[in-house]
Amino acid sequence: SLSDFGGLETEYMATFTPSGEGLKTIVIHQDTVSDAAGNGNGVSNTFEWTYDATSPTILIAASEDSVESGYVSNRSSIDLNFTVSENTNFQASQIECHGGSLYDFKSVGNNVYTATFLSSGANGLKSISVTSGTTSDLAGNKNIEPSNTFKWTLDDVAPYITVSCSEGYSGNFHSNHQNLTFTFMISENVIDFH
């Protein structure tokens, strides 16, 4: 709607307040106003603009559907997707990486970007995120909320197992016991020992 309409002779001004987001147009139709001689105006140019007050959002996920944030892997790299909710100035320099670096960052269309995260080599927790206020849409709205933080743990050290017996030591041990009790000490948590 228009408000604060005013002016005189050849220049008038008004404030346009949109009713919602999206494409807006302002046009003065033919024969809407006339001069002192009664001549009606021709149709004006159409002024178009898009009202956008929504902040963009960013979602980080692994390219593989079976891999979710929080997983543990012995692979030193992971392919990631960055999905942005709308057109923005999103770029690799806006992404925070802990425990490694991004390579081969590129747009693949529809506001989706891909990159490969390569571990710095050390085992442990890795994380990838985008902080708030780092990317802007075409209307200048910044991402108010940070992205999710994608986390994964690199573990490329194989577990080792030590077998011992409470009745004696390995090597030159002899026993007349039919049943011996063994202890299996594992260097880290395992998921399939039975």
Secondary structure, 3 states (H helix, E strand, C coil): CEEEEEEECCEEEEEECCCCCEEEEECCCCCCCECCCCCECCCCCCEEEEECCCCCCEEEEECCCCCCCCEEECCCEEEEEEEECCCECCCHHHEEEECEEEEEEEEEECCEEEEEEEECCCCEEEEEEECCCCCEECCCCECCCCCCCEEEEECCCCCCEEEEECCECCCCCCCCCCCCCEEEEECCCCCCCC
